[in-house]
Amino acid sequence: MLTEALTTDPTCDTGTKLFRADGVPVEWRISEGYVPYPEALEAMKARAAAVADGTVSEQVWLLEHPPLYTAGTSAAPEDLLSPNRFPVYDAGRGGQYTYHGPGQRVVYFMLDLRQRGRDVRCLVQGLEGLIIDTLAAFNIRGERRDGRIGVWVARPDKGFGREDKVAAIGVRVSRWVTFHGIAINVSPTLSHFDGIVPCGISDQGVTSFEDLGQLVAMAEVDAALRTAFERRFGATADLHPEALVSAA
């Protein structure tokens, strides 16, 4: 389980380090509408277990949630500032409190690290990298910060040294298979983050594509995400319609 920031390793960003040697594509799934968090959590767990058993392929699942807060294993009770504002769920991932809601692209990854180098550090750097690549497609400069997981945008307009978080990362690894993933703020209601101390960081802010002046459709973000994922993790394949019968 990932519970703290990891040291950046330049070798993790080179070549095809996170690619599968056998080239088997990852199933690419996009859900319409808002997916309730408990349903998503159970579906992730089931899919990750099946990937570990070798009975299904890896999957990347893109979705939106209704407004809610999730608590990671390191969440401090005092960081939940408005406990009655939205439903609060124990996520079972590393990290602290975060917000999910409409206008935020959540991406869950059920990836088999046995096929991808068994390196959690490189996994996290790969996820940060694909976020940075996605932002760059819309002329947004995202940056890593040592000691802090996620992707940040400098905000000199707010003062010296100020920066805002544009995307969060929280993953768990069980039997070398990942679940949970990333959340990219496209056009969420940013005031909804006021009910928590996001990721336990109180001295910096939260931003979004919209807040940064980039008005883009979710489908455009999804296309950029897929390109960035394939650059860093390898091939994807569209979800077959018959697979939608099961959430797993």
WOWOSUL-V962214 format. One record per residue. N is the residue number from 1. PHI is phi in whole degrees, -180 to 180 (NA if undefined). Layout:
[[N PHI] [N PHI]]
This chain:
[[1 NA] [2 -88] [3 -124] [4 -152] [5 -66] [6 -114] [7 -68] [8 -68] [9 -121] [10 -57] [11 -68] [12 -71] [13 -98] [14 -100] [15 55] [16 -115] [17 -57] [18 -98] [19 -75] [20 -74] [21 -66] [22 -86] [23 72] [24 -64] [25 -73] [26 -89] [27 -68] [28 -108] [29 -122] [30 -125] [31 -99] [32 -89] [33 73] [34 -103] [35 -95] [36 -58] [37 -61] [38 -58] [39 -66] [40 -64] [41 -62] [42 -66] [43 -65] [44 -61] [45 -60] [46 -65] [47 -67] [48 -61] [49 -64] [50 -69] [51 -63] [52 -62] [53 -79] [54 81] [55 -98] [56 -139] [57 -81] [58 -64] [59 -145] [60 -114] [61 -122] [62 -103] [63 -161] [64 -125] [65 -108] [66 -68] [67 -60] [68 -166] [69 -115] [70 -123] [71 -114] [72 -83] [73 -70] [74 -103] [75 -65] [76 -93] [77 -53] [78 -70] [79 -84] [80 -93] [81 -79] [82 -131] [83 -65] [84 -104] [85 -73] [86 -136] [87 -57] [88 -121] [89 -124] [90 -77] [91 -87] [92 80] [93 -99] [94 -73] [95 100] [96 -121] [97 -83] [98 -144] [99 -111] [100 -127] [101 -176] [102 -55] [103 87] [104 -116] [105 -88] [106 -96] [107 -128] [108 -103] [109 -118] [110 -110] [111 -116] [112 -94] [113 -71] [114 -64] [115 -97] [116 -132] [117 95] [118 51] [119 -131] [120 -67] [121 -58] [122 -69] [123 -57] [124 -63] [125 -64] [126 -65] [127 -67] [128 -60] [129 -64] [130 -69] [131 -66] [132 -60] [133 -63] [134 -65] [135 -61] [136 -62] [137 -64] [138 -118] [139 61] [140 -111] [141 -92] [142 -94] [143 -138] [144 -80] [145 -135] [146 -58] [147 87] [148 -137] [149 -78] [150 119] [151 -126] [152 -123] [153 -126] [154 -66] [155 -128] [156 -60] [157 -66] [158 -98] [159 131] [160 -63] [161 77] [162 -80] [163 -151] [164 -122] [165 -87] [166 -106] [167 -153] [168 -110] [169 -130] [170 -150] [171 -127] [172 -130] [173 -124] [174 -132] [175 55] [176 67] [177 -115] [178 -88] [179 -151] [180 66] [181 169] [182 -131] [183 -137] [184 -110] [185 -83] [186 -89] [187 -149] [188 -75] [189 -78] [190 -65] [191 -65] [192 -67] [193 -73] [194 -68] [195 -80] [196 -139] [197 -95] [198 -60] [199 57] [200 76] [201 -107] [202 -103] [203 -101] [204 -134] [205 -109] [206 -128] [207 -136] [208 -153] [209 -53] [210 -61] [211 -62] [212 -90] [213 89] [214 -108] [215 -96] [216 -131] [217 -78] [218 -59] [219 -63] [220 -67] [221 -64] [222 -61] [223 -64] [224 -67] [225 -61] [226 -65] [227 -60] [228 -67] [229 -63] [230 -65] [231 -66] [232 -104] [233 -123] [234 109] [235 -67] [236 -126] [237 -138] [238 -65] [239 -68] [240 -73] [241 -53] [242 -66] [243 -73] [244 -72] [245 -60] [246 -114] [247 -69] [248 -77]]
